[in-house]
């Protein structure tokens, strides 16, 4: 692919990751249901677009594991978006499935040495936290997306991972 065209796609993906990070975290902090749902809808769509572009980027580079991670992330994010309009309690089933896929995706992107070590470690830790959240939901606990300590305190680790991916895109893969 033309390097200038790839650069433009990388910028679009980075903007999607940044938008997802900002609106996802903001949605976790606001109390008003309609605003939270709107923020999470924006977050979800931005992350799906970014993940789709990153899937293609890493497929072209021959890194199938990382590409698969971003594909699984997009699928997980799609599940999360599908439950957003149902409100907190109504979203629990799709939330459980979505965070289980997030956990798998974060692990797939963290195993290969594609990203800086700190990004991979934070991503792997976020994967562990979201695995715990998903397991609790699948075991029958009606864990809301805003429940504390988990998943509430897992989100900052996801956001740090997103920021690490953004850094990689903006800086052309140079270590941070």
C-alpha positions, 0 to 999 in steps of 0.5 A, spaced: 500 500 500 502 507 498 505 509 504 501 516 504 495 512 504 497 508 510 499 514 514 492 517 513 488 510 515 493 510 521 491 517 523 483 515 522 485 509 526 488 513 532 483 518 532 478 512 533 482 509 538 482 516 542 475 517 541 473 511 544 478 512 550 475 519 551 468 517 550 468 510 553 471 513 560 466 519 560 460 514 559 463 510 565 463 517 569 456 520 568 450 519 572 445 520 566 443 514 563 441 517 556 448 521 556 452 515 558 448 511 552 450 516 547 457 516 550 458 509 549 455 509 542 460 514 540 465 510 543 463 503 540 462 505 533 469 509 534 473 503 536 469 498 531 472 503 525 479 503 528 479 496 530 477 494 523 482 498 520 487 495 525 485 488 523 487 490 515 493 494 517 496 488 521 494 483 516 498 486 510 504 486 515 503 479 516 502 479 523 496 474 523 495 474 531 495 481 532 490 482 526 486 477 529 486 480 536 483 487 533 478 483 529 476 479 535 476 486 539 471 489 533 466 483 534 466 484 542 465 492 541 459 490 537 456 486 542 457 491 547 454 497 542 448 492 541 446 492 548 448 499 550 441 502 548 438 497 553 441 501 559 445 498 564 441 492 567 439 490 560 446 490 557 449 485 562 448 479 557 451 483 551 456 486 556 458 479 559 460 477 552 463 483 549 468 483 555 470 476 554 471 478 547 475 484 549 479 479 554 481 475 548 483 480 543 487 484 548 491 477 550 492 476 542 495 483 541 499 483 547 502 476 546 506 478 540 512 483 540 508 488 536 507 493 541 512 496 546 513 492 552 509 497 557 503 496 552 503 489 552 503 488 559 498 493 561 494 490 555 495 483 558 493 485 565 486 489 562 485 482 559 486 478 566 481 483 569 476 483 563 476 475 564 474 476 571 468 480 569 466 476 564 467 469 568 463 473 574 457 475 569 457 468 566 457 465 573 450 468 574 452 475 577 448 481 574 455 485 574 453 492 571 458 495 566 459 501 572 460 496 578 466 497 582 471 495 583 470 491 577 469 492 571 470 500 573 477 499 575 479 495 569 477 501 564 483 505 565 487 499 563 484 498 557 484 506 556 492 505 557 492 500 552 488 504 547 493 510 548 499 505 547 496 503 540 495 510 538 502 512 540 504 506 535 500 508 530 502 516 530 509 514 531 510 509 526 512 503 531 517 507 534 518 505 541 515 509 547 
